[in-house]
Every structure is written in C-alpha cells, then in structure tokens.
C-alpha cells in the first residue's frame, strides 16, 4: 500500500455521525472472504492530536484454525509512518509484534446496540484474561459495498452491565495481503485458575464416583467449545459448592477437605437444599461431570450398545 486510498481519505474526513450512518447501512460480510487475509487498518473519527498519541494504522488478520475451525485473528503493530506510508510491522527478534487476539463471530444472539447487529463481530473476550478490560470489547464489522469484502468499516463497543456503549474508535480495514505469519496457537482463556480446577475436580470426582481419566482434554474442550458465558458461571458454581459445606453443621469444612464419604453425603444434602438456586447449581455440575466422563477414552464405546437400546436416556430430561 503506497498511500491512502480515496476511501480512506474520504472516511478520515467524515464525522462520527456520518461514520455511524455508514456502519448502520453496511452490508453482511462473508466469513469465507476474510479467511487467510491481513487487512490494513486506519483509525477514524478521533481528533488528530489523539490520533498522534495512539495508533493511526495497524493490521488485523483473519485465520481459520485448522483444529477448531474457528475464525480468529490478531492485531499487528505497525511503525506509525502515517496513513500514506506502506505497512511496516514492528518486530521482535524478527517476529511481528501481535496483540489483542480475537474470534470473529456472527452477530446472531449477540445483544448489540441497534444498527450494529449486522455484518460480523470481532470478539476479544475468548482470548482476554480474567481481568483484561478487552474481554468487554466487541467490534461490529460491515462491508461498505454488498458482496465486496475488500473494504470494511468497524467500531469498538464496550459492554457495561449489559449496556453497549459506543466508543469514538471507528476504523476502516482494507484487504492488503495473505497472512504470512501465524503466532503460536491460541489457547482460550482458562475457565478456572489452577487452584479452582483442583476444587472443581474434587466435585466432579465425587459426582462420578471415580476420577476423570483425562482431565486436561476435558478442560481444553470445555474452554474451546463452551459458550463465552461459561467461565463466570462455572467459577461461581465451583466457589459456592466448595464453601457451602462450611455452613452445614455436620461438615464445617470446604468440600475439598472432606473425606470421600462425607463428600457424597454433602452432595446429597446440597442436591436437596431448600434453596432452588443451590439445587440448580448441583444439577448443572452433574451435567458437566457427565461431559467429562464421556470424554474419557473408551467410555463412549462401552456405552454405545446401551445408547442404541435406550436413546431416550441421553435426552435432556433423561440424563442422570
């Protein structure tokens, strides 16, 4: 790219109101049209003084992970030579500097602000840390022309208490070149810290009556394929069930400190707890424990005959 295109030059002079109108009138983006491409990004809508203090240009990439088939990407930091200069990635030891990885998803089911519910959504949450503010950020992305994914328009939104707030950060993306560098494989943010996983494993083992044989595989699959909202809910459930025994006169210890026999008695007591929420948490934990069991080597093969004979037992209402 040897200079700003007419599109970039025009959009850099547009007001936020005009940019918002263009985004609201934008068109759907075919994910397949993005796969394997790096896009040159230019920040729009910011005062020039603020632009100079931050990024003016950057790259966003789109890459289909072979093992998960998820469409993911990352930002590449560029030398800030100005909108008219060619892209020059910053490097460390010859490797491009990347930041803020994300997943690209359809807006279906996303509670985005009106007029931002089309195109695609860049979601930073799946790869952000537990306290990283980027987990609250989503970038709606639309095509400026129907059926043409060469030039895209986006904006950053922040979620606060279920309300989406529009930031001043609009940007335009222009197709630049095929992806030539893929950072080390992304690992979704762990659902639980190691000590929390120890607590959860104690709960799962008590539910199943036996240790989960391949815990690492189970936790990896849960992080990769579970919904983005699973982490916070699972953390609350594990903490609640771990420390509720402290309130029960017959135990007075955290769940992980109980004997195997007391753990079973404690779970039975929690499953019949007078509070509906506690009973629901125990039921959810049992479902997750069953998922963990089914991921164990050989279990599905051993269960195959009974599954064929009684398929209704594996329905949502028959899982025990």
C-alpha contacts under 8 A as a table, 3 or more apart, distances in Angstrom:
res1	aa1	res2	aa2	distance
1	X	4	X	7.68
1	X	85	X	7.31
1	X	86	X	5.04
1	X	87	X	6.88
1	X	176	X	7.32
2	X	84	X	6.43
2	X	85	X	5.89
2	X	86	X	5.23
3	X	83	X	6.71
3	X	84	X	3.80
3	X	85	X	5.65
3	X	86	X	6.90
4	X	7	X	7.89
4	X	8	X	5.82
4	X	9	X	6.13
4	X	83	X	5.75
4	X	84	X	4.88
4	X	85	X	7.87
5	X	8	X	5.27
5	X	9	X	6.18
6	X	9	X	5.07
6	X	10	X	6.04
7	X	10	X	5.19
7	X	11	X	6.12
8	X	11	X	5.12
8	X	12	X	5.95
8	X	42	X	7.52
8	X	172	X	7.14
9	X	12	X	5.29
9	X	13	X	6.71
10	X	13	X	5.46
10	X	14	X	6.62
11	X	14	X	4.97
11	X	19	X	7.54
11	X	44	X	6.93
11	X	172	X	7.96
12	X	43	X	7.95
12	X	44	X	5.45
12	X	45	X	6.88
14	X	18	X	5.96
14	X	19	X	6.45
14	X	45	X	7.16
15	X	18	X	5.15
15	X	19	X	6.25
15	X	45	X	6.38
16	X	19	X	4.93
16	X	20	X	5.98
16	X	45	X	5.57
16	X	168	X	7.56
17	X	20	X	5.14
17	X	21	X	6.28
18	X	21	X	5.06
18	X	22	X	6.27
19	X	22	X	5.10
19	X	23	X	6.20
19	X	45	X	7.74
19	X	170	X	7.50
20	X	23	X	5.09
20	X	24	X	6.11
21	X	24	X	5.06
21	X	25	X	6.15
22	X	25	X	5.12
22	X	26	X	5.92
22	X	144	X	7.42
23	X	26	X	4.93
23	X	115	X	7.54
23	X	116	X	7.31
23	X	141	X	7.88
23	X	142	X	6.52
23	X	144	X	7.90
23	X	153	X	6.50
23	X	154	X	7.00
24	X	115	X	4.68
24	X	116	X	6.31
25	X	115	X	7.81
26	X	118	X	7.71
26	X	119	X	7.43
26	X	142	X	5.17
26	X	143	X	5.59
26	X	144	X	5.40
26	X	145	X	7.31
26	X	153	X	7.98
27	X	118	X	7.10
27	X	119	X	5.99
27	X	142	X	5.37
27	X	143	X	4.91
27	X	144	X	6.34
27	X	145	X	6.54
27	X	146	X	5.50
27	X	147	X	7.77
28	X	118	X	6.12
28	X	119	X	3.97
28	X	120	X	7.11
28	X	142	X	5.88
28	X	143	X	6.23
28	X	146	X	7.17
28	X	147	X	7.65
29	X	33	X	7.65
29	X	119	X	5.08
29	X	120	X	6.26
29	X	141	X	7.76
29	X	142	X	6.04
29	X	143	X	5.87
29	X	147	X	7.31
29	X	148	X	7.86
29	X	149	X	6.33
30	X	33	X	5.44
30	X	34	X	7.26
30	X	147	X	7.82
30	X	149	X	7.43
31	X	34	X	5.43
31	X	35	X	6.69
31	X	71	X	7.79
31	X	120	X	7.84
32	X	35	X	5.37
33	X	149	X	6.39
34	X	37	X	5.79
34	X	62	X	5.88
34	X	63	X	7.91
34	X	149	X	7.20
35	X	62	X	5.25
35	X	63	X	5.24
35	X	64	X	6.05
35	X	71	X	7.39
36	X	61	X	7.46
36	X	62	X	5.61
36	X	63	X	5.01
36	X	64	X	7.11
36	X	178	X	5.69
36	X	179	X	5.39
37	X	61	X	5.90
37	X	62	X	5.64
37	X	63	X	7.25
37	X	175	X	6.97
37	X	176	X	7.29
37	X	177	X	5.90
37	X	178	X	4.35
37	X	179	X	5.07
38	X	59	X	6.51
38	X	60	X	5.81
38	X	61	X	4.30
38	X	62	X	6.48
38	X	175	X	6.38
38	X	176	X	5.73
38	X	177	X	5.47
38	X	178	X	5.71
38	X	179	X	5.33
39	X	59	X	5.44
39	X	60	X	5.27
39	X	61	X	6.10
39	X	173	X	5.57
39	X	174	X	5.11
39	X	175	X	4.43
39	X	176	X	4.98
39	X	177	X	7.12
40	X	57	X	7.19
40	X	58	X	6.06
40	X	59	X	4.66
40	X	60	X	6.67
40	X	87	X	7.52
40	X	173	X	5.45
40	X	174	X	5.17
40	X	175	X	6.40
40	X	176	X	5.87
41	X	57	X	5.42
41	X	58	X	4.96
41	X	59	X	5.28
41	X	60	X	6.72
41	X	171	X	6.47
41	X	172	X	5.58
41	X	173	X	4.47
41	X	174	X	6.55
42	X	56	X	5.74
42	X	57	X	4.56
42	X	58	X	6.59
42	X	83	X	7.09
42	X	171	X	5.47
42	X	172	X	5.44
42	X	173	X	6.67
43	X	46	X	7.32
43	X	51	X	7.63
43	X	55	X	7.24
43	X	56	X	5.25
43	X	57	X	6.32
43	X	169	X	6.82
43	X	170	X	6.06
43	X	171	X	4.42
43	X	172	X	6.73
44	X	169	X	6.57
44	X	170	X	4.93
44	X	171	X	4.97
44	X	172	X	7.13
45	X	168	X	6.34
45	X	169	X	6.39
45	X	170	X	5.86
45	X	171	X	7.89
46	X	50	X	6.38
46	X	51	X	6.10
46	X	168	X	6.47
46	X	169	X	6.68
46	X	170	X	7.98
47	X	50	X	5.35
47	X	51	X	6.22
48	X	51	X	4.88
48	X	52	X	6.30
49	X	52	X	5.33
49	X	53	X	6.66
50	X	53	X	5.11
50	X	54	X	6.42
51	X	54	X	5.23
51	X	55	X	6.30
51	X	56	X	5.71
52	X	55	X	7.04
52	X	56	X	6.94
55	X	58	X	6.97
55	X	80	X	7.02
56	X	80	X	6.75
56	X	82	X	6.94
56	X	83	X	7.03
57	X	78	X	6.67
57	X	80	X	6.61
57	X	82	X	7.26
57	X	83	X	6.54
58	X	75	X	6.95
58	X	76	X	6.02
58	X	77	X	5.48
58	X	78	X	5.35
58	X	87	X	7.99
59	X	75	X	5.56
59	X	76	X	4.92
59	X	77	X	6.75
59	X	78	X	7.24
60	X	73	X	6.78
60	X	74	X	5.87
60	X	75	X	4.72
60	X	76	X	6.36
60	X	173	X	7.80
61	X	72	X	7.93
61	X	73	X	4.89
61	X	74	X	5.64
61	X	75	X	6.65
61	X	76	X	7.89
61	X	179	X	6.90
62	X	71	X	6.58
62	X	72	X	5.76
62	X	73	X	4.65
62	X	74	X	7.54
62	X	179	X	7.83
63	X	71	X	5.60
63	X	72	X	5.30
63	X	73	X	5.71
63	X	179	X	7.77
64	X	69	X	5.66
64	X	70	X	5.62
64	X	71	X	4.42
64	X	72	X	6.17
65	X	68	X	5.58
65	X	69	X	4.94
65	X	70	X	5.46
65	X	71	X	6.39
65	X	72	X	7.01
66	X	69	X	5.38
66	X	70	X	7.95
68	X	224	X	7.83
70	X	103	X	7.25
70	X	104	X	7.87
71	X	103	X	5.96
71	X	104	X	5.48
71	X	105	X	7.46
72	X	101	X	7.43
72	X	102	X	5.67
72	X	103	X	4.23
72	X	104	X	5.67
73	X	101	X	5.68
73	X	102	X	5.39
73	X	103	X	6.28
73	X	104	X	7.49
74	X	98	X	6.33
74	X	99	X	6.10
74	X	100	X	5.87
74	X	101	X	4.12
74	X	102	X	6.06
75	X	98	X	5.44
75	X	99	X	5.22
75	X	100	X	5.98
75	X	101	X	6.60
76	X	89	X	6.62
76	X	90	X	7.78
76	X	96	X	6.84
76	X	97	X	5.89
76	X	98	X	4.53
76	X	99	X	6.49
77	X	89	X	5.75
77	X	90	X	5.67
77	X	96	X	7.61
77	X	97	X	5.81
77	X	98	X	6.18
77	X	99	X	7.52
78	X	87	X	6.40
78	X	88	X	5.35
78	X	89	X	4.22
78	X	90	X	5.23
79	X	87	X	7.36
79	X	88	X	5.55
79	X	89	X	6.08
79	X	90	X	5.87
81	X	84	X	7.70
81	X	85	X	5.69
81	X	86	X	7.92
82	X	85	X	5.57
89	X	96	X	5.91
89	X	97	X	7.17
90	X	96	X	5.69
90	X	97	X	5.63
91	X	94	X	5.33
91	X	95	X	4.97
91	X	96	X	4.24
91	X	97	X	5.24
92	X	95	X	5.21
92	X	96	X	6.44
92	X	97	X	6.46
96	X	181	X	7.80
98	X	101	X	7.94
98	X	183	X	7.76
100	X	124	X	6.91
100	X	127	X	7.93
100	X	128	X	7.61
100	X	134	X	7.65
101	X	124	X	6.37
101	X	127	X	6.18
101	X	128	X	7.76
102	X	122	X	6.31
102	X	123	X	5.43
102	X	124	X	4.31
102	X	125	X	7.09
102	X	126	X	6.82
102	X	127	X	6.21
103	X	122	X	5.90
103	X	123	X	5.25
103	X	124	X	6.42
103	X	126	X	6.89
103	X	127	X	7.94
104	X	120	X	6.74
104	X	121	X	5.64
104	X	122	X	4.62
104	X	123	X	6.07
105	X	120	X	5.91
105	X	121	X	5.30
105	X	122	X	6.54
105	X	123	X	7.12
106	X	119	X	7.28
106	X	120	X	5.00
106	X	121	X	6.02
107	X	110	X	5.22
107	X	112	X	7.79
107	X	117	X	5.73
107	X	118	X	6.28
107	X	119	X	7.14
107	X	120	X	5.88
107	X	121	X	5.90
108	X	117	X	7.78
110	X	117	X	7.60
111	X	117	X	7.99
112	X	116	X	6.04
112	X	117	X	5.81
112	X	164	X	6.43
113	X	116	X	5.52
113	X	117	X	6.91
113	X	164	X	5.91
113	X	165	X	7.99
114	X	117	X	6.42
115	X	118	X	7.25
116	X	140	X	6.00
117	X	140	X	7.39
118	X	140	X	7.52
118	X	141	X	7.77
118	X	142	X	6.98
119	X	140	X	6.89
119	X	141	X	5.50
119	X	142	X	4.55
119	X	143	X	7.15
120	X	140	X	5.89
120	X	141	X	5.14
120	X	142	X	6.58
121	X	138	X	6.46
121	X	139	X	5.48
121	X	140	X	4.44
121	X	141	X	5.79
122	X	138	X	5.53
122	X	139	X	4.81
122	X	140	X	6.31
122	X	141	X	7.22
123	X	126	X	7.13
123	X	135	X	7.82
123	X	137	X	6.69
123	X	138	X	4.74
123	X	139	X	6.63
124	X	127	X	6.12
124	X	128	X	6.17
124	X	134	X	5.95
124	X	135	X	5.38
124	X	136	X	7.46
124	X	137	X	6.07
124	X	138	X	6.35
125	X	128	X	5.17
125	X	134	X	6.62
125	X	135	X	3.72
125	X	136	X	6.44
125	X	137	X	7.10
125	X	138	X	7.98
125	X	228	X	7.41
126	X	135	X	7.21
126	X	188	X	5.86
126	X	189	X	6.30
126	X	228	X	6.40
127	X	135	X	7.66
127	X	186	X	7.70
127	X	187	X	7.23
127	X	188	X	5.15
127	X	189	X	5.23
128	X	131	X	7.98
128	X	132	X	5.75
128	X	133	X	7.87
128	X	134	X	6.14
128	X	135	X	5.15
128	X	189	X	6.34
129	X	132	X	4.86
129	X	135	X	7.23
129	X	189	X	6.07
130	X	135	X	7.80
130	X	189	X	7.63
132	X	135	X	6.02
133	X	136	X	5.74
133	X	137	X	7.47
134	X	137	X	5.18
136	X	158	X	5.48
136	X	159	X	5.29
136	X	160	X	7.58
137	X	156	X	6.55
137	X	157	X	5.60
137	X	158	X	4.70
137	X	159	X	6.58
138	X	156	X	5.86
138	X	157	X	5.33
138	X	158	X	6.59
139	X	154	X	6.10
139	X	155	X	5.33
139	X	156	X	4.52
139	X	157	X	6.02
140	X	154	X	5.52
140	X	155	X	6.06
140	X	156	X	7.11
140	X	157	X	7.84
141	X	152	X	6.55
141	X	153	X	5.68
141	X	154	X	4.44
141	X	155	X	7.20
142	X	152	X	5.54
142	X	153	X	5.44
142	X	154	X	6.49
143	X	146	X	6.57
143	X	147	X	7.68
143	X	148	X	6.52
143	X	149	X	5.80
143	X	150	X	7.90
143	X	151	X	6.24
143	X	152	X	4.58
143	X	153	X	6.32
144	X	148	X	7.58
144	X	151	X	6.43
144	X	152	X	5.98
144	X	153	X	6.73
145	X	148	X	5.46
145	X	149	X	7.74
145	X	151	X	7.95
148	X	151	X	7.21
149	X	152	X	6.44
149	X	175	X	7.88
150	X	173	X	7.97
150	X	174	X	5.74
150	X	175	X	5.09
151	X	172	X	7.07
151	X	173	X	5.63
151	X	174	X	4.66
151	X	175	X	6.55
152	X	172	X	5.68
152	X	173	X	4.97
152	X	174	X	6.55
153	X	170	X	7.52
153	X	171	X	5.98
153	X	172	X	4.61
153	X	173	X	6.29
154	X	170	X	5.70
154	X	171	X	5.35
154	X	172	X	6.31
154	X	173	X	7.92
155	X	166	X	7.62
155	X	167	X	7.31
155	X	168	X	7.79
155	X	169	X	5.73
155	X	170	X	4.20
155	X	171	X	6.13
156	X	166	X	6.56
156	X	167	X	5.76
156	X	168	X	7.71
156	X	169	X	5.82
156	X	170	X	6.65
157	X	164	X	6.15
157	X	165	X	5.49
157	X	166	X	4.73
157	X	167	X	5.73
158	X	164	X	5.59
158	X	165	X	5.17
158	X	166	X	6.62
158	X	167	X	7.17
159	X	162	X	5.98
159	X	163	X	5.51
159	X	164	X	4.59
159	X	165	X	6.28
160	X	163	X	5.25
160	X	164	X	6.47
160	X	165	X	7.40
167	X	170	X	7.87
179	X	182	X	7.36
182	X	185	X	7.90
183	X	186	X	7.80
187	X	224	X	7.98
188	X	223	X	6.01
188	X	224	X	6.09
189	X	223	X	7.17
190	X	193	X	6.82
190	X	223	X	6.48
191	X	219	X	7.95
191	X	223	X	6.15
191	X	230	X	7.71
191	X	231	X	4.79
191	X	232	X	7.84
191	X	234	X	7.66
191	X	235	X	7.55
192	X	195	X	7.94
192	X	196	X	5.58
192	X	197	X	5.80
192	X	231	X	7.16
192	X	235	X	6.50
193	X	196	X	5.16
193	X	197	X	6.23
194	X	197	X	5.04
194	X	198	X	6.41
195	X	198	X	5.08
195	X	199	X	6.59
196	X	199	X	5.05
196	X	200	X	6.17
196	X	235	X	7.67
196	X	238	X	7.33
196	X	239	X	7.83
197	X	200	X	4.84
197	X	201	X	5.91
198	X	201	X	5.16
198	X	202	X	6.37
199	X	202	X	5.26
199	X	203	X	6.54
199	X	238	X	6.93
199	X	242	X	6.69
199	X	255	X	7.71
199	X	256	X	6.04
200	X	203	X	5.08
200	X	204	X	6.17
200	X	238	X	5.84
201	X	204	X	5.02
201	X	205	X	5.95
201	X	211	X	7.81
201	X	212	X	7.83
202	X	205	X	5.22
202	X	206	X	6.27
202	X	255	X	7.71
202	X	256	X	5.98
203	X	206	X	5.22
203	X	207	X	6.30
203	X	242	X	7.86
203	X	255	X	7.62
203	X	256	X	7.76
204	X	207	X	5.08
204	X	208	X	6.16
204	X	211	X	7.57
204	X	212	X	7.56
204	X	285	X	7.40
204	X	286	X	7.55
204	X	289	X	5.30
205	X	208	X	5.22
205	X	209	X	5.60
205	X	210	X	5.19
205	X	211	X	4.71
205	X	212	X	6.51
205	X	289	X	8.00
206	X	209	X	5.06
206	X	210	X	6.97
206	X	260	X	7.33
206	X	263	X	6.38
206	X	264	X	6.17
206	X	267	X	7.98
207	X	264	X	7.60
207	X	267	X	7.76
207	X	286	X	6.40
207	X	289	X	6.82
208	X	211	X	7.36
208	X	289	X	6.72
208	X	290	X	7.61
208	X	293	X	7.66
212	X	215	X	5.77
212	X	292	X	6.53
212	X	293	X	6.24
212	X	296	X	7.01
213	X	293	X	7.92
213	X	296	X	5.75
213	X	297	X	7.78
214	X	217	X	5.66
214	X	218	X	6.50
214	X	295	X	7.50
214	X	296	X	5.87
214	X	297	X	7.80
215	X	218	X	5.05
215	X	219	X	6.17
215	X	292	X	7.51
216	X	219	X	5.29
216	X	220	X	6.08
217	X	220	X	5.11
217	X	221	X	6.09
217	X	295	X	7.66
218	X	221	X	5.30
218	X	222	X	6.08
218	X	291	X	7.98
218	X	292	X	5.66
218	X	295	X	6.45
219	X	222	X	5.03
219	X	223	X	6.14
220	X	223	X	5.23
220	X	224	X	6.11
221	X	224	X	5.06
221	X	225	X	5.72
221	X	226	X	7.48
222	X	225	X	5.51
222	X	226	X	5.05
223	X	226	X	5.66
226	X	230	X	6.41
227	X	230	X	5.44
228	X	231	X	6.92
229	X	232	X	6.35
229	X	233	X	6.88
230	X	233	X	5.44
230	X	234	X	5.91
231	X	234	X	5.23
231	X	235	X	6.11
232	X	235	X	5.16
232	X	236	X	6.30
233	X	236	X	5.22
233	X	237	X	6.20
234	X	237	X	5.04
234	X	238	X	6.09
235	X	238	X	5.25
235	X	239	X	6.18
236	X	239	X	5.24
236	X	240	X	6.00
237	X	240	X	5.12
237	X	241	X	6.11
237	X	281	X	6.08
237	X	285	X	7.85
238	X	241	X	5.40
238	X	242	X	5.90
239	X	242	X	5.14
239	X	243	X	6.24
240	X	243	X	5.56
240	X	244	X	5.77
241	X	244	X	5.35
241	X	245	X	7.35
241	X	255	X	7.21
241	X	282	X	7.78
242	X	245	X	6.91
242	X	254	X	5.46
242	X	255	X	4.74
242	X	256	X	6.85
243	X	246	X	5.57
243	X	247	X	7.76
243	X	253	X	7.45
243	X	254	X	4.91
243	X	255	X	6.45
244	X	247	X	5.54
244	X	248	X	7.08
244	X	254	X	7.31
244	X	255	X	7.91
245	X	248	X	5.02
245	X	251	X	5.88
245	X	252	X	5.81
245	X	253	X	5.87
245	X	254	X	5.74
245	X	255	X	6.18
245	X	266	X	6.98
246	X	249	X	7.59
246	X	251	X	6.55
246	X	252	X	4.06
246	X	253	X	4.83
246	X	254	X	5.85
247	X	251	X	7.97
247	X	252	X	6.21
248	X	251	X	5.65
248	X	252	X	5.86
249	X	252	X	5.78
251	X	258	X	7.59
251	X	262	X	7.62
251	X	266	X	7.81
253	X	257	X	6.20
253	X	258	X	6.71
254	X	257	X	5.46
254	X	258	X	6.88
255	X	258	X	5.45
255	X	263	X	6.59
255	X	266	X	7.99
258	X	261	X	7.92
258	X	262	X	5.74
258	X	263	X	5.81
259	X	262	X	5.14
259	X	263	X	6.13
260	X	263	X	5.12
260	X	264	X	6.63
261	X	264	X	5.39
261	X	265	X	6.48
262	X	265	X	4.98
262	X	266	X	5.88
263	X	266	X	4.99
263	X	267	X	6.18
264	X	267	X	5.22
264	X	268	X	6.31
265	X	268	X	5.16
265	X	269	X	6.28
266	X	269	X	5.04
266	X	270	X	6.18
267	X	270	X	5.01
267	X	271	X	5.98
267	X	282	X	7.71
268	X	271	X	5.07
268	X	272	X	6.52
269	X	272	X	5.36
269	X	273	X	6.06
270	X	273	X	4.79
270	X	278	X	6.68
270	X	279	X	6.40
270	X	282	X	6.98
271	X	278	X	7.35
271	X	279	X	4.95
271	X	282	X	5.91
271	X	283	X	7.47
272	X	279	X	6.37
273	X	276	X	7.22
273	X	278	X	6.41
273	X	279	X	6.02
274	X	279	X	7.97
275	X	278	X	5.56
275	X	279	X	6.68
276	X	279	X	5.13
276	X	280	X	6.16
277	X	280	X	5.08
277	X	281	X	6.23
278	X	281	X	5.12
278	X	282	X	6.37
279	X	282	X	5.19
279	X	283	X	6.29
280	X	283	X	5.00
280	X	284	X	6.18
281	X	284	X	5.12
281	X	285	X	6.21
282	X	285	X	5.07
282	X	286	X	6.30
283	X	286	X	5.10
283	X	287	X	6.48
284	X	287	X	5.15
284	X	288	X	6.41
285	X	288	X	5.14
285	X	289	X	6.09
286	X	289	X	4.96
286	X	290	X	6.28
286	X	320	X	7.81
287	X	290	X	5.13
287	X	291	X	6.49
287	X	319	X	7.62
287	X	320	X	7.94
288	X	291	X	5.01
288	X	292	X	6.32
289	X	292	X	4.99
289	X	293	X	6.23
290	X	293	X	4.97
290	X	294	X	6.16
291	X	294	X	5.15
291	X	295	X	6.41
292	X	295	X	5.31
292	X	296	X	6.83
293	X	296	X	5.38
293	X	299	X	7.24
294	X	299	X	5.82
294	X	300	X	6.00
295	X	299	X	7.28
295	X	300	X	7.74
296	X	299	X	5.74
296	X	300	X	7.95
297	X	300	X	7.63
298	X	301	X	5.27
298	X	302	X	6.26
299	X	302	X	5.13
299	X	303	X	6.14
300	X	303	X	5.01
300	X	304	X	5.91
301	X	304	X	5.12
302	X	305	X	7.18
303	X	306	X	5.51
303	X	307	X	6.05
304	X	307	X	5.01
304	X	308	X	6.23
305	X	308	X	5.24
305	X	309	X	6.25
306	X	309	X	4.94
306	X	310	X	5.85
306	X	311	X	7.68
307	X	310	X	5.25
307	X	311	X	4.94
307	X	313	X	7.69
307	X	314	X	7.40
308	X	311	X	5.66
310	X	313	X	5.83
310	X	314	X	7.92
311	X	314	X	5.73
311	X	315	X	7.25
312	X	315	X	5.24
312	X	318	X	6.54
313	X	317	X	7.66
313	X	318	X	4.40
313	X	319	X	5.89
314	X	317	X	7.78
314	X	318	X	5.59
314	X	319	X	5.21
315	X	318	X	5.14
315	X	319	X	6.18
316	X	319	X	5.91
